[in-house]
């Protein structure tokens, strides 16, 4: 991990709207449930799961 670099990207308003929409569509699944039963320890993984679920709900 010594040679790894992280790139910080500024969050756009479109991204914030998308994240809000994902949360509104998946509000009924709490993060603690995803952490315990879904074994999704990282917040990024839980957000990706919410985005995938939101796309399925929209479709």
Buried (B, 14 or more C-beta within 10 A) or exposed (E): EEEEEEEEEEEEEEEEEEBEBBEEBBEEBEBEEBBEEEEBEEEEBBBEBBBEBBEEEEE
